[in-house]
Amino acid sequence: MSSLGIRPHIKKIRGFIQRERVWREGVFRTGTLDENRKREEKLADCDAALAALDAIEQVFIPRVAQEQLPL
């Protein structure tokens, strides 16, 4: 798979994570402290996943394309 071939997959994954994050922001607004803590942890997980995808797009894919390595 070329570096260009992985971009549509990253876009789909990013969309899924963003939808999950929006959903998580909307639930448990008035929940217990434990529910709110879990919600915040899930939001942090979503943010970390989005940051990882950004790193893949900005660092890894260009490096692979530059070295013309198969992905």
N, CA, C and O atoms as a Tinker XYZ file with bonds, in Angstrom:
   284  protein
     1  N      0.853000   -1.173000    0.000000    73     2
     2  CA     0.000000    0.000000    0.000000    64     1     3
     3  C      0.897000    1.234000    0.000000    63     2     4     5
     4  O      1.806000    1.364000    0.820000    81     3
     5  N      0.627000    2.109000   -0.911000    73     3     6
     6  CA     1.440000    3.319000   -0.972000    64     5     7
     7  C      1.004000    4.301000    0.099000    63     6     8     9
     8  O     -0.045000    4.153000    0.725000    81     7
     9  N      1.841000    5.304000    0.289000    73     7    10
    10  CA     1.508000    6.312000    1.301000    64     9    11
    11  C      0.231000    7.055000    0.928000    63    10    12    13
    12  O     -0.499000    7.513000    1.807000    81    11
    13  N     -0.043000    7.177000   -0.366000    73    11    14
    14  CA    -1.278000    7.833000   -0.787000    64    13    15
    15  C     -2.480000    6.937000   -0.538000    63    14    16    17
    16  O     -3.588000    7.427000   -0.317000    81    15
    17  N     -2.269000    5.631000   -0.572000    73    15    18
    18  CA    -3.359000    4.690000   -0.362000    64    17    19
    19  C     -3.850000    4.632000    1.068000    63    18    20    21
    20  O     -4.963000    4.171000    1.320000    81    19
    21  N     -3.055000    5.083000    1.996000    73    19    22
    22  CA    -3.454000    5.023000    3.400000    64    21    23
    23  C     -4.246000    6.265000    3.819000    63    22    24    25
    24  O     -4.980000    6.220000    4.806000    81    23
    25  N     -4.110000    7.345000    3.100000    73    23    26
    26  CA    -4.792000    8.591000    3.484000    64    25    27
    27  C     -6.320000    8.452000    3.585000    63    26    28    29
    28  O     -6.900000    8.966000    4.541000    81    27
    29  N     -6.995000    7.778000    2.639000    73    27    30
    30  CA    -8.451000    7.630000    2.799000    64    29    31
    31  C     -8.826000    6.863000    4.067000    63    30    32    33
    32  O     -9.850000    7.146000    4.688000    81    31
    33  N     -8.006000    5.907000    4.442000    73    31    34
    34  CA    -8.271000    5.145000    5.663000    64    33    35
    35  C     -8.108000    6.034000    6.894000    63    34    36    37
    36  O     -8.900000    5.958000    7.833000    81    35
    37  N     -7.090000    6.864000    6.882000    73    35    38
    38  CA    -6.880000    7.794000    7.997000    64    37    39
    39  C     -8.051000    8.766000    8.084000    63    38    40    41
    40  O     -8.509000    9.102000    9.176000    81    39
    41  N     -8.532000    9.217000    6.927000    73    39    42
    42  CA    -9.666000   10.142000    6.912000    64    41    43
    43  C    -10.906000    9.484000    7.524000    63    42    44    45
    44  O    -11.631000   10.123000    8.287000    81    43
    45  N    -11.152000    8.220000    7.196000    73    43    46
    46  CA   -12.301000    7.504000    7.760000    64    45    47
    47  C    -12.149000    7.327000    9.263000    63    46    48    49
    48  O    -13.103000    7.523000   10.017000    81    47
    49  N    -10.958000    6.957000    9.695000    73    47    50
    50  CA   -10.710000    6.767000   11.127000    64    49    51
    51  C    -10.887000    8.089000   11.868000    63    50    52    53
    52  O    -11.494000    8.131000   12.938000    81    51
    53  N    -10.354000    9.168000   11.295000    73    51    54
    54  CA   -10.480000   10.487000   11.914000    64    53    55
    55  C    -11.959000   10.878000   12.046000    63    54    56    57
    56  O    -12.373000   11.396000   13.083000    81    55
    57  N    -12.742000   10.633000   11.010000    73    55    58
    58  CA   -14.168000   10.942000   11.064000    64    57    59
    59  C    -14.880000   10.153000   12.148000    63    58    60    61
    60  O    -15.722000   10.692000   12.867000    81    59
    61  N    -14.540000    8.873000   12.266000    73    59    62
    62  CA   -15.145000    8.043000   13.308000    64    61    63
    63  C    -14.804000    8.580000   14.696000    63    62    64    65
    64  O    -15.679000    8.698000   15.554000    81    63
    65  N    -13.542000    8.901000   14.912000    73    63    66
    66  CA   -13.110000    9.398000   16.226000    64    65    67
    67  C    -13.768000   10.741000   16.529000    63    66    68    69
    68  O    -14.178000   10.990000   17.663000    81    67
    69  N    -13.868000   11.607000   15.523000    73    67    70
    70  CA   -14.498000   12.909000   15.743000    64    69    71
    71  C    -15.977000   12.753000   16.088000    63    70    72    73
    72  O    -16.490000   13.462000   16.955000    81    71
    73  N    -16.671000   11.822000   15.411000    73    71    74
    74  CA   -18.078000   11.576000   15.749000    64    73    75
    75  C    -18.202000   11.016000   17.157000    63    74    76    77
    76  O    -19.105000   11.394000   17.903000    81    75
    77  N    -17.300000   10.118000   17.521000    73    75    78
    78  CA   -17.294000    9.553000   18.872000    64    77    79
    79  C    -17.075000   10.656000   19.905000    63    78    80    81
    80  O    -17.724000   10.666000   20.951000    81    79
    81  N    -16.175000   11.571000   19.619000    73    79    82
    82  CA   -15.882000   12.662000   20.551000    64    81    83
    83  C    -17.096000   13.572000   20.728000    63    82    84    85
    84  O    -17.425000   13.964000   21.847000    81    83
    85  N    -17.758000   13.904000   19.624000    73    83    86
    86  CA   -18.957000   14.743000   19.697000    64    85    87
    87  C    -20.030000   14.041000   20.514000    63    86    88    89
    88  O    -20.699000   14.666000   21.337000    81    87
    89  N    -20.193000   12.743000   20.288000    73    87    90
    90  CA   -21.183000   11.989000   21.052000    64    89    91
    91  C    -20.826000   11.990000   22.530000    63    90    92    93
    92  O    -21.691000   12.197000   23.380000    81    91
    93  N    -19.553000   11.760000   22.840000    73    91    94
    94  CA   -19.118000   11.728000   24.240000    64    93    95
    95  C    -19.319000   13.083000   24.917000    63    94    96    97
    96  O    -19.642000   13.141000   26.103000    81    95
    97  N    -19.131000   14.164000   24.175000    73    95    98
    98  CA   -19.342000   15.496000   24.756000    64    97    99
    99  C    -20.803000   15.698000   25.146000    63    98   100   101
   100  O    -21.105000   16.450000   26.072000    81    99
   101  N    -21.704000   15.027000   24.439000    73    99   102
   102  CA   -23.123000   15.224000   24.681000    64   101   103
   103  C    -23.725000   14.340000   25.758000    63   102   104   105
   104  O    -24.831000   14.613000   26.224000    81   103
   105  N    -23.023000   13.281000   26.169000    73   103   106
   106  CA   -23.593000   12.367000   27.162000    64   105   107
   107  C    -23.027000   12.644000   28.544000    63   106   108   109
   108  O    -21.941000   13.205000   28.690000    81   107
   109  N    -23.769000   12.247000   29.530000    73   107   110
   110  CA   -23.355000   12.333000   30.934000    64   109   111
   111  C    -23.087000   13.768000   31.385000    63   110   112   113
   112  O    -22.256000   13.990000   32.266000    81   111
   113  N    -23.766000   14.728000   30.804000    73   111   114
   114  CA   -23.567000   16.121000   31.214000    64   113   115
   115  C    -23.915000   16.317000   32.689000    63   114   116   117
   116  O    -23.238000   17.054000   33.407000    81   115
   117  N    -24.970000   15.654000   33.124000    73   115   118
   118  CA   -25.406000   15.825000   34.509000    64   117   119
   119  C    -25.235000   14.532000   35.294000    63   118   120   121
   120  O    -25.971000   14.274000   36.245000    81   119
   121  N    -24.262000   13.722000   34.892000    73   119   122
   122  CA   -24.045000   12.443000   35.549000    64   121   123
   123  C    -23.350000   12.591000   36.892000    63   122   124   125
   124  O    -23.074000   13.692000   37.367000    81   123
   125  N    -23.084000   11.447000   37.474000    73   123   126
   126  CA   -22.370000   11.432000   38.745000    64   125   127
   127  C    -20.920000   11.822000   38.515000    63   126   128   129
   128  O    -20.472000   11.934000   37.375000    81   127
   129  N    -20.198000   12.025000   39.592000    73   127   130
   130  CA   -18.777000   12.364000   39.464000    64   129   131
   131  C    -18.014000   11.255000   38.754000    63   130   132   133
   132  O    -17.131000   11.528000   37.941000    81   131
   133  N    -18.349000   10.006000   39.056000    73   131   134
   134  CA   -17.670000    8.881000   38.418000    64   133   135
   135  C    -17.974000    8.842000   36.916000    63   134   136   137
   136  O    -17.080000    8.603000   36.104000    81   135
   137  N    -19.231000    9.075000   36.557000    73   135   138
   138  CA   -19.595000    9.098000   35.139000    64   137   139
   139  C    -18.889000   10.239000   34.414000    63   138   140   141
   140  O    -18.418000   10.074000   33.289000    81   139
   141  N    -18.821000   11.379000   35.056000    73   139   142
   142  CA   -18.138000   12.523000   34.441000    64   141   143
   143  C    -16.641000   12.266000   34.294000    63   142   144   145
   144  O    -16.040000   12.675000   33.301000    81   143
   145  N    -16.039000   11.599000   35.264000    73   143   146
   146  CA   -14.620000   11.259000   35.177000    64   145   147
   147  C    -14.379000   10.308000   34.004000    63   146   148   149
   148  O    -13.434000   10.485000   33.236000    81   147
   149  N    -15.240000    9.303000   33.875000    73   147   150
   150  CA   -15.107000    8.355000   32.763000    64   149   151
   151  C    -15.286000    9.064000   31.422000    63   150   152   153
   152  O    -14.584000    8.769000   30.456000    81   151
   153  N    -16.226000    9.993000   31.375000    73   151   154
   154  CA   -16.459000   10.758000   30.152000    64   153   155
   155  C    -15.221000   11.560000   29.781000    63   154   156   157
   156  O    -14.817000   11.594000   28.619000    81   155
   157  N    -14.625000   12.203000   30.771000    73   155   158
   158  CA   -13.409000   12.985000   30.521000    64   157   159
   159  C    -12.264000   12.088000   30.058000    63   158   160   161
   160  O    -11.472000   12.486000   29.203000    81   159
   161  N    -12.171000   10.883000   30.614000    73   159   162
   162  CA   -11.131000    9.944000   30.181000    64   161   163
   163  C    -11.349000    9.539000   28.728000    63   162   164   165
   164  O    -10.393000    9.457000   27.957000    81   163
   165  N    -12.589000    9.287000   28.354000    73   163   166
   166  CA   -12.892000    8.906000   26.971000    64   165   167
   167  C    -12.607000   10.061000   26.012000    63   166   168   169
   168  O    -12.106000    9.845000   24.909000    81   167
   169  N    -12.923000   11.279000   26.431000    73   167   170
   170  CA   -12.608000   12.438000   25.597000    64   169   171
   171  C    -11.099000   12.585000   25.427000    63   170   172   173
   172  O    -10.624000   12.915000   24.341000    81   171
   173  N    -10.354000   12.344000   26.487000    73   171   174
   174  CA    -8.889000   12.406000   26.404000    64   173   175
   175  C     -8.363000   11.319000   25.470000    63   174   176   177
   176  O     -7.412000   11.552000   24.723000    81   175
   177  N     -8.973000   10.134000   25.506000    73   175   178
   178  CA    -8.582000    9.061000   24.588000    64   177   179
   179  C     -8.824000    9.477000   23.138000    63   178   180   181
   180  O     -7.991000    9.228000   22.268000    81   179
   181  N     -9.968000   10.110000   22.885000    73   179   182
   182  CA   -10.273000   10.585000   21.534000    64   181   183
   183  C     -9.249000   11.626000   21.089000    63   182   184   185
   184  O     -8.769000   11.586000   19.955000    81   183
   185  N     -8.917000   12.551000   21.976000    73   183   186
   186  CA    -7.930000   13.583000   21.650000    64   185   187
   187  C     -6.564000   12.968000   21.355000    63   186   188   189
   188  O     -5.871000   13.402000   20.434000    81   187
   189  N     -6.180000   11.964000   22.132000    73   187   190
   190  CA    -4.892000   11.294000   21.912000    64   189   191
   191  C     -4.887000   10.562000   20.572000    63   190   192   193
   192  O     -3.885000   10.582000   19.858000    81   191
   193  N     -5.987000    9.927000   20.236000    73   191   194
   194  CA    -6.072000    9.219000   18.957000    64   193   195
   195  C     -5.989000   10.197000   17.788000    63   194   196   197
   196  O     -5.327000    9.915000   16.789000    81   195
   197  N     -6.652000   11.335000   17.907000    73   195   198
   198  CA    -6.579000   12.345000   16.848000    64   197   199
   199  C     -5.164000   12.903000   16.716000    63   198   200   201
   200  O     -4.698000   13.155000   15.605000    81   199
   201  N     -4.485000   13.096000   17.834000    73   199   202
   202  CA    -3.098000   13.573000   17.793000    64   201   203
   203  C     -2.193000   12.541000   17.127000    63   202   204   205
   204  O     -1.282000   12.900000   16.381000    81   203
   205  N     -2.442000   11.270000   17.395000    73   203   206
   206  CA    -1.646000   10.209000   16.767000    64   205   207
   207  C     -1.867000   10.196000   15.256000    63   206   208   209
   208  O     -0.915000   10.035000   14.493000    81   207
   209  N     -3.104000   10.364000   14.824000    73   207   210
   210  CA    -3.378000   10.424000   13.386000    64   209   211
   211  C     -2.702000   11.629000   12.746000    63   210   212   213
   212  O     -2.180000   11.529000   11.636000    81   211
   213  N     -2.707000   12.757000   13.430000    73   211   214
   214  CA    -2.008000   13.943000   12.923000    64   213   215
   215  C     -0.520000   13.658000   12.748000    63   214   216   217
   216  O      0.078000   14.034000   11.740000    81   215
   217  N      0.070000   12.996000   13.731000    73   215   218
   218  CA     1.496000   12.668000   13.654000    64   217   219
   219  C      1.775000   11.732000   12.485000    63   218   220   221
   220  O      2.771000   11.893000   11.780000    81   219
   221  N      0.903000   10.762000   12.282000    73   219   222
   222  CA     1.079000    9.839000   11.157000    64   221   223
   223  C      1.037000   10.606000    9.846000    63   222   224   225
   224  O      1.878000   10.397000    8.972000    81   223
   225  N      0.061000   11.493000    9.709000    73   223   226
   226  CA    -0.069000   12.255000    8.464000    64   225   227
   227  C      1.068000   13.240000    8.254000    63   226   228   229
   228  O      1.522000   13.419000    7.124000    81   227
   229  N      1.533000   13.878000    9.308000    73   227   230
   230  CA     2.523000   14.935000    9.165000    64   229   231
   231  C      3.961000   14.432000    9.159000    63   230   232   233
   232  O      4.831000   15.072000    8.569000    81   231
   233  N      4.226000   13.298000    9.803000    73   231   234
   234  CA     5.607000   12.840000    9.930000    64   233   235
   235  C      5.844000   11.535000    9.180000    63   234   236   237
   236  O      6.721000   11.458000    8.320000    81   235
   237  N      5.075000   10.532000    9.501000    73   235   238
   238  CA     5.354000    9.196000    8.991000    64   237   239
   239  C      5.105000    9.070000    7.492000    63   238   240   241
   240  O      5.968000    8.582000    6.761000    81   239
   241  N      3.940000    9.503000    7.028000    73   239   242
   242  CA     3.605000    9.338000    5.614000    64   241   243
   243  C      4.568000   10.106000    4.711000    63   242   244   245
   244  O      5.036000    9.536000    3.726000    81   243
   245  N      4.888000   11.372000    4.995000    73   243   246
   246  CA     5.866000   12.057000    4.133000    64   245   247
   247  C      7.240000   11.372000    4.124000    63   246   248   249
   248  O      7.911000   11.327000    3.093000    81   247
   249  N      7.646000   10.845000    5.275000    73   247   250
   250  CA     8.935000   10.166000    5.347000    64   249   251
   251  C      8.920000    8.896000    4.495000    63   250   252   253
   252  O      9.886000    8.604000    3.791000    81   251
   253  N      7.833000    8.153000    4.561000    73   251   254
   254  CA     7.705000    6.938000    3.756000    64   253   255
   255  C      7.686000    7.300000    2.275000    63   254   256   257
   256  O      8.336000    6.639000    1.465000    81   255
   257  N      6.946000    8.345000    1.920000    73   255   258
   258  CA     6.872000    8.769000    0.524000    64   257   259
   259  C      8.232000    9.234000    0.020000    63   258   260   261
   260  O      8.601000    8.962000   -1.122000    81   259
   261  N      8.974000    9.932000    0.868000    73   259   262
   262  CA    10.290000   10.432000    0.477000    64   261   263
   263  C     11.252000    9.274000    0.231000    63   262   264   265
   264  O     12.037000    9.307000   -0.717000    81   263
   265  N     11.193000    8.268000    1.071000    73   263   266
   266  CA    12.087000    7.124000    0.934000    64   265   267
   267  C     11.528000    6.073000   -0.012000    63   266   268   269
   268  O     12.195000    5.081000   -0.305000    81   267
   269  N     10.303000    6.286000   -0.492000    73   267   270
   270  CA     9.618000    5.388000   -1.416000    64   269   271
   271  C      9.559000    3.964000   -0.878000    63   270   272   273
   272  O      9.815000    2.996000   -1.594000    81   271
   273  N      9.217000    3.864000    0.391000    73   271   274
   274  CA     9.049000    2.558000    1.013000    64   273   275
   275  C      7.599000    2.122000    0.886000    63   274   276   277
   276  O      6.694000    2.957000    0.912000    81   275
   277  N      7.373000    0.834000    0.749000    73   275   278
   278  CA     5.977000    0.378000    0.737000    64   277   279
   279  C      5.377000    0.526000    2.122000    63   278   280   281
   280  O      6.062000    0.332000    3.127000    81   279
   281  N      4.124000    0.862000    2.174000    73   279   282
   282  CA     3.454000    1.063000    3.455000    64   281   283
   283  C      2.553000   -0.106000    3.757000    63   282   284
   284  O      1.896000   -0.126000    4.798000    81   283
